[in-house]
């Protein structure tokens, strides 16, 4: 027969359940906000695409559209991270590393696409471009190696927060 619970342990259990309920509400709210943002960006992305197609000879707008598409991908990955945290009641590093990797790749792609339009920019801006591109490239390599080590280790490292 288990020992009777003390009033203190009952209070701790109630507080823990209350925090879990609050956490669930926050995760659902975050998921709804991210979903709304993703759909809004998707709709405005289609509108921008058709505006670019209608104004075809002009080459402006493609970099902004690429940035928007990659941002949608990033938001969907954030939504997945929220879903995993909600479902498993655990923080797993894999989805967070993937979000960071997508974010860094997004910035590199947008930077290189914008640099094509910078042909007449000052040398200091070119130097800034090279520095930022180098930093993001190193970040991409670090995140990729981290993901490889995480997957090679087998089961992802999980930090339960029940």
C-alpha positions in Angstrom: 0.0 0.0 0.0 1.5 3.3 -1.1 2.1 5.9 1.7 -0.5 8.7 1.8 0.5 11.8 0.0 1.4 14.8 2.1 -0.4 18.1 1.6 2.9 19.5 0.2 3.2 16.8 -2.5 -0.5 17.3 -3.4 0.2 21.0 -3.8 3.2 20.3 -6.0 1.2 18.0 -8.2 -1.6 20.6 -8.6 0.9 23.3 -9.5 2.7 21.0 -11.9 -0.6 20.2 -13.7 -1.5 23.9 -13.8 1.8 24.7 -15.4 1.4 21.9 -17.9 -2.0 23.2 -18.9 -0.6 26.7 -19.3 2.2 25.3 -21.4 -0.3 23.4 -23.6 -2.3 26.6 -24.2 0.9 28.5 -25.1 2.0 25.8 -27.5 -1.5 25.8 -29.2 -1.4 29.6 -29.4 2.1 29.5 -31.0 1.0 26.9 -33.4 -2.1 28.9 -34.5 0.0 32.1 -34.9 2.7 30.3 -36.9 0.0 28.7 -39.1 -1.7 32.1 -39.7 1.6 33.7 -40.6 2.6 30.8 -43.0 -0.8 31.0 -44.8 -0.6 34.8 -45.0 2.9 34.7 -46.5 1.8 31.9 -48.9 -1.1 33.9 -50.2 0.9 37.1 -50.5 3.7 35.0 -52.1 1.3 33.8 -54.8 0.1 37.4 -55.4 3.7 38.6 -55.7 4.5 35.8 -58.1 1.7 36.7 -60.4 2.6 40.4 -60.2 6.2 39.5 -61.2 4.9 37.3 -64.1 2.6 40.1 -65.3 5.6 42.5 -65.2 7.8 39.9 -66.9 10.6 41.9 -68.6 11.5 43.5 -65.4 13.7 41.3 -63.2 12.8 42.9 -59.9 11.0 41.1 -57.2 12.5 37.6 -57.6 14.9 38.1 -54.6 12.0 39.2 -52.4 9.9 36.3 -53.5 12.8 33.9 -52.9 13.2 35.4 -49.4 9.4 35.0 -48.7 9.4 31.3 -49.9 12.4 30.5 -47.7 10.7 32.3 -44.8 7.6 30.2 -45.2 9.8 27.1 -45.1 11.4 28.4 -41.9 8.0 29.0 -40.3 6.7 25.6 -41.2 9.8 24.1 -39.6 9.2 26.2 -36.5 5.6 24.9 -36.5 7.0 21.4 -36.6 9.3 22.2 -33.7 6.3 23.4 -31.7 4.3 20.3 -32.6 7.1 18.0 -31.5 7.5 19.9 -28.2 3.8 19.7 -27.6 3.3 16.1 -28.6 6.4 14.6 -26.9 6.5 17.0 -24.0 10.2 17.1 -24.7 12.8 19.4 -26.2 14.7 17.7 -28.9 17.7 19.5 -30.4 17.2 18.2 -33.9 14.3 20.5 -34.9 16.0 23.5 -33.4 19.3 22.8 -35.3 17.2 22.3 -38.5 15.5 25.7 -38.0 18.9 27.3 -37.5 20.3 25.6 -40.6 17.3 26.7 -42.7 17.7 30.2 -41.4 21.4 30.4 -42.2 20.9 28.9 -45.7 18.0 31.4 -46.3 20.3 34.3 -45.5 23.1 33.0 -47.7 20.8 32.5 -50.7 19.2 35.9 -50.3 22.6 37.6 -49.8 24.1 36.0 -52.9 21.0 36.9 -54.9 21.1 40.5 -53.7 24.9 40.7 -54.4 24.2 40.2 -58.1 22.3 43.6 -58.0 25.2 45.3 -56.1 27.7 45.5 -59.0 28.1 49.3 -58.5 28.2 49.3 -54.7 31.2 50.5 -52.7 34.1 48.3 -51.7 33.1 48.5 -48.0 29.7 47.0 -48.9 31.5 44.2 -50.8 33.7 43.6 -47.8 30.6 43.5 -45.5 29.0 40.9 -47.9 32.1 38.7 -47.8 32.3 38.8 -44.0 28.6 38.0 -43.6 28.7 35.3 -46.1 31.8 33.7 -44.4 30.1 33.8 -41.0 26.9 32.2 -42.3 28.9 29.6 -44.2 30.8 28.6 -41.0 27.5 28.5 -39.1 26.0 26.2 -41.8 29.0 23.9 -41.5 28.7 23.8 -37.7 25.0 23.1 -37.7 25.4 20.4 -40.4 28.1 18.7 -38.4 26.0 19.0 -35.2 23.0 17.3 -37.0 25.2 14.6 -38.4 26.6 13.8 -34.9 23.1 13.9 -33.4 21.8 11.4 -36.0 24.9 9.2 -35.8 24.4 8.9 -32.0 21.1 7.1 -32.7 18.1 8.3 -30.7 18.0 12.1 -30.5 19.0 13.6 -27.3 15.8 14.5 -25.5 15.3 16.8 -22.5 12.0 15.9 -20.9 10.1 18.7 -19.3 7.2 16.8 -17.7 
